[in-house]
Amino acid sequence: MQKKRTIIIRGNRVKNQESRTKSQDIRCLDSWLLILKSKEKMSRVNPKFATELSKYGSGDFNACFNCGNCTATCSLSTPDSSFPREMIRYTTLGLEDDIKASLKPWECYYCGECSSECPRQAEPGELMMSLRRWLTAKYDWTGLSGLMYKSLPLSIAAFVLTFVGVIAFALSVDFNLEHMMHVGHLFEAIAIASIMVVIFVPNIIRMWYFTIVKPGTKVPFKKYLSSMGEFFVTMFVQKRALDCDDNRFRWFEHFILVIGYLSLLFTTVFMDWLSTQYLAVNIFGYVMSAIVFIVTVDFVNSRMKKKKALNKHSQPSDWFFVIWLFLMGLTAFMTRLFIDLDILEANKWLYILHFTVLVQWALIIVPFGKWTHFLYRSFAMYFAKLKS
């Protein structure tokens, strides 16, 4: 018995030693790569970049003293793809072109382990989040994303203007409920198509240029087609997030939220849920809208409690996203309920509120806010597959 126990203890020591050796190997390799890359790029150092990035919410990344804990701790980091340390180095040096060419900020799912283990409180997880906001602004050809991220007064002004626009429209049709609902349905379809063509297609092309074309990556056309599965798997499943330690419940919440949101969008736009007489469509709409606002209640609650690393540094764009998504689900649910109870005509204010939330969501948050992260991350995983 004593001999067996000694073997087990020695076995555990070997495993712990192997784990430490692996972490040290990753740190060592990461350090040499960073040193070599930094020597090549010192001529392009931009010390003002730190000030610029702080407007997007970054923490005190200059506190980093290159211990390598973040890279060793991250369950997604490998010797072939090590982060977040490399991104910290690029940010410290202000290597903007290298950051724009990198897909690593999108490969991070902000589990928060790196920030929790950082001995200098440099908040590497929050830095990766800030880089995603900054990259979103760089992809956006209109420049409005950057302005929205950096200026809370401007964001509030945009919400106020859209509210005034909805009220002006309601006044112009003398608060005719049938007319308002007809225009509201048309608006959803037109807004989706227009934003996709005018905003997202050019932005995705810019992202492709920064990450594939400009770095000189040669990709056969056949590979563009064969790798498309990565895009859809990331968009609907976010499979990579499952590799993060202790992330199952968060992954599940995001999964059902994506399914609920996309299903609600399909139901309202293509099946005209608010006007349908089909029972199956009506029940489906109720279920999907309920999923959206129930899950977002938990998201809002988590951000308020700030128990997890990813919720400790919420920016206005984070709050706008979860609150407006909650309002989308809730007002859609209540509007349909009032229709079924035949009391919406006497409570037109509810549909005006729903229409306002819809307009603000479609014209502000989707094209220029945090919703874009959902789209860009999906393309980032696709482009990473192309580069592999």
Protein Blocks (a to p, Z undefined) as FASTA:
>chain_A
ZZmmmmmmmmmmmmmmmmmmmmmmmmmmmmmmmmmmmmmmmmmgcfklmmmmmmnopacf
klpgolommmmmpmkbcfklgcfklmmmmmmnopaklmmmpcklmmpgololmmmmpmnl
nommlmmmmmmmmmmmmmpmnlmmmmmmmmmklmmmmmmmmmmmmmmmmmmnoopaklmm
mmmmmmmmmmmmmmmmmmmmmmmmmmmmmmmmmnopacdfklmmmmmmmmmmmmmnommm
mmpghilmmmmmmmmmmmmmmmmmmmmmmnommlccbfklmmmmmmmmmmmmmmmmmmmm
mmmnomafklmmccfklmmmmmmmmmmmmmmmmmmmmmmnopmmmmmmlmmmmmmmmmmm
mmmmmmmmmmlmmmmmmmmmmmmmmmZZ
